[in-house]
């Protein structure tokens, strides 16, 4: 045990270099995914029939296919149609598109949880449909969605591990290099698991604090998170 702890502390600087990349992938994927997810959720709830069909197709494709397949199609497949992306850009795009499909469903549920009377109230004071959505519906929905949405940053953080397969220098890639150099894959990947566990634990506490701060008393969407 003492040998492993010594190995773990000596490897921390290398792990931290990869961890920054992992956190960057998570942040960019989450931001891109939120923009796409919000657009898709609004399109499904308020869009015309053809807009709804496009949004449903996007959501079903990216929720129904493996993240790894999506990554390979974007990184290796796009050059075939004349679009060449760097490793990081491919990872950003894949994670953003994938996360957006899941966030769309979280957001759609929250939007639909806001009473229809809220839209009527907005229209009754002279707001347009778009203004009612922006100033009345969304402020409530974005607070209601936090309990379910707070799972997404954690899931996305763990999903970034697939990026090592296209040589993005994230935490898993650094672990692979250490394992190859030390010939100790079990100790190396156990150390990586500890790093992921710590970061996920911290992120979970941040999400819980955010949920408590922004919740709407009496209007919460039921959550099964401990």
C-alpha positions as CSV (number, residue, x, y, z in Angstrom):
1,X,0.0,0.0,0.0
2,X,2.8,2.4,0.9
3,X,4.4,1.7,-2.5
4,X,1.2,2.6,-4.3
5,X,0.8,5.8,-2.3
6,X,4.3,6.8,-3.2
7,X,3.6,6.0,-6.9
8,X,0.3,8.0,-6.7
9,X,2.0,11.1,-5.2
10,X,4.8,11.0,-7.7
11,X,2.3,10.8,-10.6
12,X,0.1,13.6,-9.4
13,X,1.8,16.3,-11.6
14,X,1.3,14.3,-14.7
15,X,-2.3,13.5,-13.8
16,X,-3.0,17.2,-13.1
17,X,-1.8,18.1,-16.7
18,X,-4.3,15.6,-18.0
19,X,-7.0,16.7,-15.6
20,X,-7.0,20.2,-16.9
21,X,-7.7,18.9,-20.4
22,X,-10.5,16.7,-19.0
23,X,-12.1,19.6,-17.2
24,X,-11.7,21.8,-20.3
25,X,-13.5,19.1,-22.4
26,X,-16.2,18.9,-19.9
27,X,-16.8,22.6,-19.7
28,X,-16.8,23.2,-23.4
29,X,-19.0,20.1,-24.0
30,X,-21.4,21.3,-21.4
31,X,-21.7,24.8,-22.7
32,X,-22.1,23.7,-26.3
33,X,-24.5,21.1,-25.3
34,X,-26.6,23.5,-23.3
35,X,-27.0,25.8,-26.3
36,X,-28.0,23.0,-28.5
37,X,-30.2,21.4,-25.9
38,X,-32.1,24.5,-25.2
39,X,-32.7,25.1,-28.9
40,X,-33.8,21.5,-29.3
41,X,-36.1,21.6,-26.3
42,X,-37.7,24.9,-27.4
43,X,-38.1,23.5,-30.9
44,X,-39.8,20.4,-29.6
45,X,-42.2,22.3,-27.3
46,X,-43.0,25.4,-29.3
47,X,-41.8,24.7,-32.9
48,X,-43.7,23.9,-36.0
49,X,-44.2,20.2,-36.9
50,X,-41.1,20.1,-39.2
51,X,-39.0,21.8,-36.5
52,X,-40.1,19.3,-34.0
53,X,-39.2,16.4,-36.3
54,X,-35.7,17.8,-36.8
55,X,-35.2,18.2,-33.1
56,X,-36.5,14.7,-32.4
57,X,-34.2,13.3,-35.0
58,X,-31.2,15.0,-33.5
59,X,-32.1,13.9,-30.0
60,X,-32.8,10.3,-31.0
61,X,-29.6,9.9,-33.1
62,X,-27.2,11.2,-30.5
63,X,-28.9,9.5,-27.6
64,X,-29.3,6.2,-29.5
65,X,-25.8,5.8,-30.8
66,X,-22.6,5.2,-28.8
67,X,-20.5,8.2,-28.0
68,X,-17.4,6.4,-29.3
69,X,-19.0,5.9,-32.7
70,X,-19.9,9.5,-32.9
71,X,-16.4,10.5,-32.0
72,X,-14.9,8.3,-34.7
73,X,-17.4,9.5,-37.3
74,X,-16.5,13.1,-36.7
75,X,-12.7,12.7,-36.3
76,X,-12.2,10.1,-39.1
77,X,-15.3,10.6,-41.2
78,X,-15.4,14.3,-41.6
79,X,-12.1,14.5,-43.6
80,X,-13.9,12.3,-46.2
81,X,-16.3,15.2,-46.9
82,X,-13.6,17.8,-46.9
83,X,-13.8,18.9,-43.2
84,X,-10.7,18.2,-41.1
85,X,-10.9,19.0,-37.4
86,X,-8.2,18.8,-34.8
87,X,-8.3,16.3,-32.1
88,X,-9.5,18.8,-29.5
89,X,-12.1,20.3,-31.9
90,X,-13.4,16.8,-32.7
91,X,-13.7,16.0,-29.0
92,X,-15.4,19.4,-28.3
93,X,-18.0,18.9,-31.1
94,X,-18.7,15.3,-30.2
95,X,-19.2,15.9,-26.5
96,X,-21.3,19.0,-27.2
97,X,-23.6,17.3,-29.7
98,X,-24.0,14.2,-27.4
99,X,-24.6,16.3,-24.3
100,X,-27.0,18.6,-26.1
101,X,-29.3,15.6,-26.9
102,X,-29.5,14.7,-23.3
103,X,-29.8,18.2,-22.0
104,X,-32.6,18.8,-24.5
105,X,-34.7,16.2,-22.7
106,X,-33.9,17.6,-19.2
107,X,-34.9,21.1,-20.4
108,X,-38.0,19.9,-22.3
109,X,-39.3,18.3,-19.1
110,X,-38.7,21.5,-17.1
111,X,-40.3,23.7,-19.7
112,X,-43.4,21.5,-19.8
113,X,-43.5,21.5,-16.0
114,X,-44.2,25.2,-16.0
115,X,-48.0,25.7,-15.9
116,X,-49.7,26.7,-19.2
117,X,-51.3,29.5,-17.2
118,X,-47.9,31.2,-17.1
119,X,-47.9,31.6,-20.9
120,X,-51.5,32.9,-20.7
121,X,-50.4,35.4,-17.9
122,X,-47.6,36.7,-20.1
123,X,-49.8,37.1,-23.1
124,X,-52.4,38.8,-21.0
125,X,-50.1,41.6,-19.9
126,X,-49.1,42.3,-23.6
127,X,-46.0,40.1,-24.0
128,X,-45.5,38.4,-27.3
129,X,-45.3,34.6,-27.4
130,X,-41.5,34.8,-27.8
131,X,-41.2,37.4,-25.0
132,X,-43.4,35.2,-22.7
133,X,-41.1,32.3,-23.3
134,X,-38.0,34.4,-22.6
135,X,-39.2,36.3,-19.6
136,X,-41.8,34.1,-18.0
137,X,-41.3,30.4,-19.0
138,X,-37.5,30.1,-19.2
139,X,-36.5,31.7,-15.9
140,X,-38.7,29.2,-14.1
141,X,-37.8,26.2,-16.2
142,X,-34.0,26.9,-15.8
143,X,-34.4,26.7,-12.1
144,X,-36.7,23.7,-12.1
145,X,-34.3,21.7,-14.3
146,X,-31.3,21.9,-12.0
147,X,-32.0,18.7,-10.0
148,X,-32.2,16.5,-13.1
149,X,-29.7,18.5,-15.1
150,X,-27.0,18.4,-12.4
151,X,-26.4,14.8,-13.4
152,X,-25.1,15.9,-16.8
153,X,-21.8,17.6,-15.8
154,X,-20.9,14.4,-13.9
155,X,-21.8,12.1,-16.7
156,X,-20.0,14.3,-19.2
157,X,-16.9,14.4,-17.1
158,X,-16.7,10.6,-17.2
159,X,-17.6,10.5,-20.9
160,X,-14.5,12.6,-21.8
161,X,-12.4,9.4,-21.2
162,X,-13.2,8.3,-24.7
163,X,-11.2,11.2,-26.1
164,X,-7.9,9.3,-25.3
165,X,-8.7,7.0,-28.3
166,X,-7.9,9.9,-30.7
167,X,-4.9,10.9,-28.6
168,X,-6.4,13.9,-26.9
169,X,-4.0,14.5,-23.9
170,X,-6.6,14.1,-21.2
171,X,-6.4,12.3,-17.9
172,X,-6.8,8.8,-19.5
173,X,-4.1,9.5,-22.1
174,X,-1.7,10.5,-19.3
175,X,-2.6,7.4,-17.4
176,X,-1.9,5.2,-20.5
177,X,1.5,6.8,-20.9
178,X,2.4,6.3,-17.2
179,X,1.2,2.7,-17.4
180,X,3.4,2.0,-20.5
181,X,6.4,3.6,-18.8
182,X,6.0,1.9,-15.4
183,X,4.6,-1.4,-16.5
184,X,2.0,-1.1,-13.8
185,X,-1.4,-0.7,-15.4
186,X,-3.3,-1.8,-12.3
187,X,-1.7,0.7,-10.0
188,X,-2.0,3.5,-12.7
189,X,-5.6,3.0,-13.5
190,X,-6.5,2.6,-9.8
191,X,-4.8,6.0,-9.3
192,X,-6.9,7.5,-12.1
193,X,-10.0,6.1,-10.6
194,X,-9.2,7.9,-7.4
195,X,-8.7,11.2,-9.2
196,X,-12.0,10.8,-11.0
197,X,-13.8,9.8,-7.8
198,X,-12.5,13.0,-6.0
199,X,-13.4,15.3,-8.9
200,X,-16.9,13.7,-9.2
201,X,-17.5,14.0,-5.5
202,X,-16.5,17.7,-5.5
203,X,-18.7,18.4,-8.6
204,X,-21.6,16.6,-7.0
205,X,-21.4,18.8,-3.9
206,X,-21.2,21.9,-6.1
207,X,-24.4,20.8,-7.9
208,X,-26.2,20.1,-4.6
209,X,-25.3,23.6,-3.4
210,X,-26.5,25.1,-6.6
211,X,-29.8,23.2,-6.4
212,X,-30.4,24.3,-2.8
213,X,-29.7,27.9,-3.7
214,X,-31.8,28.2,-6.8
215,X,-34.7,25.9,-6.0
216,X,-38.3,27.3,-6.2
217,X,-40.1,26.3,-3.0
218,X,-43.1,24.2,-3.7
219,X,-42.4,23.9,-7.4
220,X,-39.4,21.4,-7.5
221,X,-39.4,18.6,-10.0
222,X,-39.0,15.5,-7.9
223,X,-35.4,14.2,-7.8
224,X,-34.2,10.8,-6.7
225,X,-30.7,11.9,-6.1
226,X,-29.5,11.2,-2.5
